[in-house]
Amino acid sequence: MPEPLDRFLAFAPPLMGEGEMAEVVDTLKSGWLTTGPKTERFELALAEFLGSGRGLAVNSCTAALHLGLNVLNVGPGQGVLTSPLTFASTAHVIRYQNARPYLADIEPDTGNLSPRAARRFLTQECLSGPEGRPVHRQTGDIMTTLLPVHYGGHPVDLAAFWELAVEFNLNILEDAAHAIGASWQGRPIGHRALKPPAAAHLQGLTAFSFYATKNMTTGEGGYLTGSDDQLVEAARVRSMYGISDSRRIWGRYAPRGTWVYDVAELGFKYNMMDIQAALGLRQLGRLPDFIRRRAAHADTYDQALAGLEELVNRPVTRPGVSPAWHLYPLRLRPGALKVSRDEFIEILRDHNLGTSVLFIPLHYHSYYRNTLNYREGDFPEAENFFKNLINLPMAPAHAPEDIARAAELLAGLLAQYRR
Ligand SMILES: *Cc1c(COP(=O)(O)O)cnc(C)c1O
């Protein structure tokens, strides 16, 4: 019988060093706490890292996604197509804009929204409407936006989604909450050149998360970038109440600041603080190393779990993809164990192994059960993925030896509870 780990291995602890601490202290001593020079530096550093135009740092990925839909003018009577295997945030922002989330099933291997299922939705559940945009047969909503999620940091098939976007005249907002540090066809997710020339007339936006458990963190934080600088600048105005020159708000107390400002639009309070940007600047410098550590953890699990009958398959990496390894989604073979998935999670916890289940499908939550016309059975791939899913610790804060022991423990427990 496998021995428990000698101490609890948390699912996703952050990794903070002296550099982050010094940078935050520097900010605290500078007298400039909220949006200011470090936020600007952080935005420029991210733009360089991603190969994007200057983006907008905000206080969460949820804020970035919301601003994205807001500047795309998504509103009532419109539909946004997204994945059922995501966090509530992805669909909530659609509701904030009084538009309606529509779901299509996932690919069973990556957990990403399936371009084939998306096409089926756009052609079979919709009719062709104005400007070539699909109109939902039952609701009459006009589909305007695709919102794919790079699940676990494995990029979606962007070529397939841009092909759909061009064919059906749709914009794309990528939920890249897991995908900072991932690349597709040799370019970072968020890179300008990932949008093909054929889509020049369409908008492409990408939202990242710096929440405490994500690939790099500012505690809470997010970033919105896109192919059109003007659109990002529109989002900047709306991230600060709609004050037309948002530099004024943070330049207001500087020697040459002015008290004059104009509120030109109904904006939000979504700006990032310099305290957060201080963390972000140092975390970004360490991101390549963080991703290497995650990839090494994935290798360790792959090797320890290779060929085990109790597992459906190990996470895949598609050709041309360099994943960020935000998650390691382990999938139990249905019926292979004497205990249920939920019981097995308890057993792992009793052996000091912290895990999670990301995500409970959107249409299982009571809010979305009550507001969308979906029911269990509508998205069999997403439902199967969820029912047999356990996400393993992948954090760069974990030592390789700790992950090796966790992998060994897991293999031992799978053998012990084999039916
Ligand atoms: C974490 C997460 C978000 C939200 O990020 P916040 O920064 O916490 O707002 C959105 N989508 C997905 C897929 C996430 O995992």
Ligand as a Chemical Component Dictionary entry (heavy atoms), coordinates in Angstrom:
data_LIG
# 
_chem_comp.id                   LIG 
_chem_comp.type                 NON-POLYMER 
_chem_comp.pdbx_formal_charge   0 
_chem_comp.three_letter_code    LIG 
# 
loop_
_chem_comp_atom.comp_id 
_chem_comp_atom.atom_id 
_chem_comp_atom.alt_atom_id 
_chem_comp_atom.type_symbol 
_chem_comp_atom.charge 
_chem_comp_atom.model_Cartn_x 
_chem_comp_atom.model_Cartn_y 
_chem_comp_atom.model_Cartn_z 
_chem_comp_atom.pdbx_ordinal 
LIG C1 C1 C 0 -8.989  31.936 -14.282 1  
LIG C2 C2 C 0 -9.813  31.952 -15.508 2  
LIG C3 C3 C 0 -10.507 33.088 -15.938 3  
LIG C4 C4 C 0 -10.656 34.317 -15.096 4  
LIG O1 O1 O 0 -9.461  34.891 -14.723 5  
LIG P1 P1 P 0 -9.460  36.017 -13.581 6  
LIG O2 O2 O 0 -8.135  36.691 -13.786 7  
LIG O3 O3 O 0 -9.559  35.300 -12.278 8  
LIG O4 O4 O 0 -10.608 36.925 -13.833 9  
LIG C5 C5 C 0 -11.150 33.062 -17.143 10 
LIG N1 N1 N 0 -11.146 31.962 -17.912 11 
LIG C6 C6 C 0 -10.516 30.832 -17.533 12 
LIG C7 C7 C 0 -10.523 29.655 -18.450 13 
LIG C8 C8 C 0 -9.841  30.783 -16.307 14 
LIG O5 O5 O 0 -9.264  29.649 -15.906 15 
# 
loop_
_chem_comp_bond.comp_id 
_chem_comp_bond.atom_id_1 
_chem_comp_bond.atom_id_2 
_chem_comp_bond.value_order 
_chem_comp_bond.pdbx_ordinal 
LIG C1 C2 SING 1  
LIG C2 C3 SING 2  
LIG C2 C8 DOUB 3  
LIG C3 C4 SING 4  
LIG C3 C5 DOUB 5  
LIG C4 O1 SING 6  
LIG O1 P1 SING 7  
LIG P1 O2 DOUB 8  
LIG P1 O3 SING 9  
LIG P1 O4 SING 10 
LIG C5 N1 SING 11 
LIG N1 C6 DOUB 12 
LIG C6 C7 SING 13 
LIG C6 C8 SING 14 
LIG C8 O5 SING 15 
# 
